[in-house]
Amino acid sequence: MGIWTIAAAVCLIVAGLFLHRRNFDAAFVLAVLGVVAWFLNYRSQIRRKTVEDKETTPDEEEASDEDDEEE
């Protein structure tokens, strides 16, 4: 669980508390911050996957396949 997921959950829980107390402005702001944190979490997951995919390029895969065939 990432830091952004925790931040999103906390913001949405606190927004729910403000909503319960009928403080709609604060609830809205915290809900928006929670959604932004969730999107940042999603973005960091995609970025991490992209970096992992770039570590092995098709040229490197072909080179490793050729090495395997020689053995």
C-alpha angles and dihedrals in degrees: 000000000000131000091251092055091052091047091050092050093048092048093050093047092050089046088055090052091051090047090053090053089049094244093139098171094056091042091054094048093049092045090053090049089050092052091048090051090050091052090048089053090051091048093051091050091052091046091050091050092047092052091049091050092049092053089072110046123188090252090057091049091052091048092051090047090053090050090052092051093052093057 
